[in-house]
Amino acid sequence: MKGNAPISRIYSMGQAAADPDPLATNARTERMRRDSWREHKLVIVRMSELPEPLRAAMAKWAETQWGRGS
């Protein structure tokens, strides 16, 4: 027999990996946000969650500090 033995295709026929549960992912994110506030007084918010006047001010400040975001 020359070369490598073929690998059985049975391994590719198994059950596909399940997609992560978006609710579980969201719960983990919210728990991290809550814990960061409680432990470090650090607030983590998405820009879309901020009211408009604060959003614009924070965007300007962040761009000055760290450069333009994506």
Chimera marker file (.cmm) of the C-alpha trace (Angstrom):
<marker_set name="trace">
<marker id="1" x="0.000" y="0.000" z="0.000" r="1" g="1" b="0" radius="0.5"/>
<marker id="2" x="1.462" y="3.326" z="-1.072" r="1" g="1" b="0" radius="0.5"/>
<marker id="3" x="0.930" y="6.671" z="0.638" r="1" g="1" b="0" radius="0.5"/>
<marker id="4" x="-1.452" y="7.380" z="3.488" r="1" g="1" b="0" radius="0.5"/>
<marker id="5" x="-4.464" y="5.268" z="4.228" r="1" g="1" b="0" radius="0.5"/>
<marker id="6" x="-7.762" y="7.029" z="3.462" r="1" g="1" b="0" radius="0.5"/>
<marker id="7" x="-9.678" y="8.347" z="6.451" r="1" g="1" b="0" radius="0.5"/>
<marker id="8" x="-13.202" y="7.089" z="6.820" r="1" g="1" b="0" radius="0.5"/>
<marker id="9" x="-15.957" y="9.577" z="5.913" r="1" g="1" b="0" radius="0.5"/>
<marker id="10" x="-17.930" y="8.410" z="8.936" r="1" g="1" b="0" radius="0.5"/>
<marker id="11" x="-16.235" y="11.127" z="11.016" r="1" g="1" b="0" radius="0.5"/>
<marker id="12" x="-17.769" y="13.888" z="8.891" r="1" g="1" b="0" radius="0.5"/>
<marker id="13" x="-21.262" y="12.422" z="9.285" r="1" g="1" b="0" radius="0.5"/>
<marker id="14" x="-21.584" y="13.112" z="13.013" r="1" g="1" b="0" radius="0.5"/>
<marker id="15" x="-23.936" y="15.596" z="14.597" r="1" g="1" b="0" radius="0.5"/>
<marker id="16" x="-23.021" y="19.172" z="13.776" r="1" g="1" b="0" radius="0.5"/>
<marker id="17" x="-21.939" y="21.409" z="16.627" r="1" g="1" b="0" radius="0.5"/>
<marker id="18" x="-24.892" y="23.340" z="18.013" r="1" g="1" b="0" radius="0.5"/>
<marker id="19" x="-24.968" y="27.093" z="17.579" r="1" g="1" b="0" radius="0.5"/>
<marker id="20" x="-24.450" y="28.918" z="20.864" r="1" g="1" b="0" radius="0.5"/>
<marker id="21" x="-27.658" y="29.951" z="22.550" r="1" g="1" b="0" radius="0.5"/>
<marker id="22" x="-28.025" y="33.722" z="22.008" r="1" g="1" b="0" radius="0.5"/>
<marker id="23" x="-29.882" y="34.077" z="25.321" r="1" g="1" b="0" radius="0.5"/>
<marker id="24" x="-27.050" y="32.379" z="27.179" r="1" g="1" b="0" radius="0.5"/>
<marker id="25" x="-24.511" y="34.608" z="25.440" r="1" g="1" b="0" radius="0.5"/>
<marker id="26" x="-26.561" y="37.695" z="26.276" r="1" g="1" b="0" radius="0.5"/>
<marker id="27" x="-26.948" y="36.598" z="29.900" r="1" g="1" b="0" radius="0.5"/>
<marker id="28" x="-23.182" y="36.120" z="30.198" r="1" g="1" b="0" radius="0.5"/>
<marker id="29" x="-22.570" y="39.588" z="28.753" r="1" g="1" b="0" radius="0.5"/>
<marker id="30" x="-25.083" y="41.199" z="31.096" r="1" g="1" b="0" radius="0.5"/>
<marker id="31" x="-23.567" y="39.382" z="34.072" r="1" g="1" b="0" radius="0.5"/>
<marker id="32" x="-20.102" y="40.676" z="33.135" r="1" g="1" b="0" radius="0.5"/>
<marker id="33" x="-21.477" y="44.216" z="32.801" r="1" g="1" b="0" radius="0.5"/>
<marker id="34" x="-23.130" y="43.986" z="36.214" r="1" g="1" b="0" radius="0.5"/>
<marker id="35" x="-20.035" y="42.507" z="37.862" r="1" g="1" b="0" radius="0.5"/>
<marker id="36" x="-17.738" y="45.137" z="36.355" r="1" g="1" b="0" radius="0.5"/>
<marker id="37" x="-19.921" y="47.841" z="37.878" r="1" g="1" b="0" radius="0.5"/>
<marker id="38" x="-20.140" y="46.188" z="41.281" r="1" g="1" b="0" radius="0.5"/>
<marker id="39" x="-16.457" y="45.289" z="41.545" r="1" g="1" b="0" radius="0.5"/>
<marker id="40" x="-14.724" y="48.144" z="39.708" r="1" g="1" b="0" radius="0.5"/>
<marker id="41" x="-17.334" y="50.900" z="39.286" r="1" g="1" b="0" radius="0.5"/>
<marker id="42" x="-16.820" y="50.420" z="35.546" r="1" g="1" b="0" radius="0.5"/>
<marker id="43" x="-19.827" y="51.037" z="33.289" r="1" g="1" b="0" radius="0.5"/>
<marker id="44" x="-19.952" y="49.142" z="29.998" r="1" g="1" b="0" radius="0.5"/>
<marker id="45" x="-22.553" y="50.303" z="27.483" r="1" g="1" b="0" radius="0.5"/>
<marker id="46" x="-23.032" y="50.097" z="23.755" r="1" g="1" b="0" radius="0.5"/>
<marker id="47" x="-23.041" y="53.440" z="22.006" r="1" g="1" b="0" radius="0.5"/>
<marker id="48" x="-26.539" y="52.640" z="20.728" r="1" g="1" b="0" radius="0.5"/>
<marker id="49" x="-27.781" y="52.461" z="24.335" r="1" g="1" b="0" radius="0.5"/>
<marker id="50" x="-26.776" y="56.042" z="25.136" r="1" g="1" b="0" radius="0.5"/>
<marker id="51" x="-29.089" y="59.039" z="24.694" r="1" g="1" b="0" radius="0.5"/>
<marker id="52" x="-28.094" y="61.164" z="21.689" r="1" g="1" b="0" radius="0.5"/>
<marker id="53" x="-26.377" y="64.127" z="23.399" r="1" g="1" b="0" radius="0.5"/>
<marker id="54" x="-24.261" y="61.801" z="25.546" r="1" g="1" b="0" radius="0.5"/>
<marker id="55" x="-23.579" y="59.465" z="22.605" r="1" g="1" b="0" radius="0.5"/>
<marker id="56" x="-22.098" y="62.290" z="20.523" r="1" g="1" b="0" radius="0.5"/>
<marker id="57" x="-19.979" y="63.557" z="23.420" r="1" g="1" b="0" radius="0.5"/>
<marker id="58" x="-18.684" y="60.067" z="24.243" r="1" g="1" b="0" radius="0.5"/>
<marker id="59" x="-17.923" y="59.317" z="20.586" r="1" g="1" b="0" radius="0.5"/>
<marker id="60" x="-15.919" y="62.538" z="20.300" r="1" g="1" b="0" radius="0.5"/>
<marker id="61" x="-14.024" y="61.795" z="23.513" r="1" g="1" b="0" radius="0.5"/>
<marker id="62" x="-13.302" y="58.151" z="22.499" r="1" g="1" b="0" radius="0.5"/>
<marker id="63" x="-12.022" y="59.202" z="19.072" r="1" g="1" b="0" radius="0.5"/>
<marker id="64" x="-9.725" y="61.746" z="20.720" r="1" g="1" b="0" radius="0.5"/>
<marker id="65" x="-8.443" y="59.126" z="23.179" r="1" g="1" b="0" radius="0.5"/>
<marker id="66" x="-8.164" y="56.044" z="20.983" r="1" g="1" b="0" radius="0.5"/>
<marker id="67" x="-8.753" y="57.050" z="17.363" r="1" g="1" b="0" radius="0.5"/>
<marker id="68" x="-11.643" y="56.397" z="15.028" r="1" g="1" b="0" radius="0.5"/>
<marker id="69" x="-13.705" y="53.261" z="15.701" r="1" g="1" b="0" radius="0.5"/>
<marker id="70" x="-15.116" y="50.829" z="13.198" r="1" g="1" b="0" radius="0.5"/>
<link id1="1" id2="2" r="1" g="1" b="0" radius="0.2"/>
<link id1="2" id2="3" r="1" g="1" b="0" radius="0.2"/>
<link id1="3" id2="4" r="1" g="1" b="0" radius="0.2"/>
<link id1="4" id2="5" r="1" g="1" b="0" radius="0.2"/>
<link id1="5" id2="6" r="1" g="1" b="0" radius="0.2"/>
<link id1="6" id2="7" r="1" g="1" b="0" radius="0.2"/>
<link id1="7" id2="8" r="1" g="1" b="0" radius="0.2"/>
<link id1="8" id2="9" r="1" g="1" b="0" radius="0.2"/>
<link id1="9" id2="10" r="1" g="1" b="0" radius="0.2"/>
<link id1="10" id2="11" r="1" g="1" b="0" radius="0.2"/>
<link id1="11" id2="12" r="1" g="1" b="0" radius="0.2"/>
<link id1="12" id2="13" r="1" g="1" b="0" radius="0.2"/>
<link id1="13" id2="14" r="1" g="1" b="0" radius="0.2"/>
<link id1="14" id2="15" r="1" g="1" b="0" radius="0.2"/>
<link id1="15" id2="16" r="1" g="1" b="0" radius="0.2"/>
<link id1="16" id2="17" r="1" g="1" b="0" radius="0.2"/>
<link id1="17" id2="18" r="1" g="1" b="0" radius="0.2"/>
<link id1="18" id2="19" r="1" g="1" b="0" radius="0.2"/>
<link id1="19" id2="20" r="1" g="1" b="0" radius="0.2"/>
<link id1="20" id2="21" r="1" g="1" b="0" radius="0.2"/>
<link id1="21" id2="22" r="1" g="1" b="0" radius="0.2"/>
<link id1="22" id2="23" r="1" g="1" b="0" radius="0.2"/>
<link id1="23" id2="24" r="1" g="1" b="0" radius="0.2"/>
<link id1="24" id2="25" r="1" g="1" b="0" radius="0.2"/>
<link id1="25" id2="26" r="1" g="1" b="0" radius="0.2"/>
<link id1="26" id2="27" r="1" g="1" b="0" radius="0.2"/>
<link id1="27" id2="28" r="1" g="1" b="0" radius="0.2"/>
<link id1="28" id2="29" r="1" g="1" b="0" radius="0.2"/>
<link id1="29" id2="30" r="1" g="1" b="0" radius="0.2"/>
<link id1="30" id2="31" r="1" g="1" b="0" radius="0.2"/>
<link id1="31" id2="32" r="1" g="1" b="0" radius="0.2"/>
<link id1="32" id2="33" r="1" g="1" b="0" radius="0.2"/>
<link id1="33" id2="34" r="1" g="1" b="0" radius="0.2"/>
<link id1="34" id2="35" r="1" g="1" b="0" radius="0.2"/>
<link id1="35" id2="36" r="1" g="1" b="0" radius="0.2"/>
<link id1="36" id2="37" r="1" g="1" b="0" radius="0.2"/>
<link id1="37" id2="38" r="1" g="1" b="0" radius="0.2"/>
<link id1="38" id2="39" r="1" g="1" b="0" radius="0.2"/>
<link id1="39" id2="40" r="1" g="1" b="0" radius="0.2"/>
<link id1="40" id2="41" r="1" g="1" b="0" radius="0.2"/>
<link id1="41" id2="42" r="1" g="1" b="0" radius="0.2"/>
<link id1="42" id2="43" r="1" g="1" b="0" radius="0.2"/>
<link id1="43" id2="44" r="1" g="1" b="0" radius="0.2"/>
<link id1="44" id2="45" r="1" g="1" b="0" radius="0.2"/>
<link id1="45" id2="46" r="1" g="1" b="0" radius="0.2"/>
<link id1="46" id2="47" r="1" g="1" b="0" radius="0.2"/>
<link id1="47" id2="48" r="1" g="1" b="0" radius="0.2"/>
<link id1="48" id2="49" r="1" g="1" b="0" radius="0.2"/>
<link id1="49" id2="50" r="1" g="1" b="0" radius="0.2"/>
<link id1="50" id2="51" r="1" g="1" b="0" radius="0.2"/>
<link id1="51" id2="52" r="1" g="1" b="0" radius="0.2"/>
<link id1="52" id2="53" r="1" g="1" b="0" radius="0.2"/>
<link id1="53" id2="54" r="1" g="1" b="0" radius="0.2"/>
<link id1="54" id2="55" r="1" g="1" b="0" radius="0.2"/>
<link id1="55" id2="56" r="1" g="1" b="0" radius="0.2"/>
<link id1="56" id2="57" r="1" g="1" b="0" radius="0.2"/>
<link id1="57" id2="58" r="1" g="1" b="0" radius="0.2"/>
<link id1="58" id2="59" r="1" g="1" b="0" radius="0.2"/>
<link id1="59" id2="60" r="1" g="1" b="0" radius="0.2"/>
<link id1="60" id2="61" r="1" g="1" b="0" radius="0.2"/>
<link id1="61" id2="62" r="1" g="1" b="0" radius="0.2"/>
<link id1="62" id2="63" r="1" g="1" b="0" radius="0.2"/>
<link id1="63" id2="64" r="1" g="1" b="0" radius="0.2"/>
<link id1="64" id2="65" r="1" g="1" b="0" radius="0.2"/>
<link id1="65" id2="66" r="1" g="1" b="0" radius="0.2"/>
<link id1="66" id2="67" r="1" g="1" b="0" radius="0.2"/>
<link id1="67" id2="68" r="1" g="1" b="0" radius="0.2"/>
<link id1="68" id2="69" r="1" g="1" b="0" radius="0.2"/>
<link id1="69" id2="70" r="1" g="1" b="0" radius="0.2"/>
</marker_set>
